[in-house]
Amino acid sequence: MAKILIIDDDIQILDVMTSFLKRSNHDIHTAADGIQGIRQLETQEFDLVITDVIMPEQDGIGVLLWLLNQTKRPKVIAMSGGSALLDQTYLLNICKKLSADKILTKPIDFETLTHAVYDALVQ
């Protein structure tokens, strides 16, 4: 069982991912934006962070930047559905440069999510 933090501003995605990952007996925590996510990361240790890239207030890039300065960093899966204003490839390349362990594009199917979580946790 892993302790996982899911950060996404889409409540529906948070609910679906939480429900799905709890089936594997993971301890799931959620945050609606990067600010809430960072607050949880400041007070708790997580094995894995799954963060959306594009969010209001504090985006996933900000979360990745914050994690770069931490001595004990959880594995990170960044995910993005892209944006009309920003090129998705550009965003995902930034995530790679900021040491995201895995990058997924939305919509994410459960098989892809299962493999990404497994890969992140066993490495």
Protein Blocks (a to p, Z undefined) as FASTA:
>chain_A
ZZdddddfblklmmmmmmmmmmnopacdddfbfklmmmmmmmpccfbdcddfbdghiafk
lmmmmmmmpmbdcddddddebjfkbcfklmmmmmmmnopabdcdddddfklmmmmmmmmm
mZZ
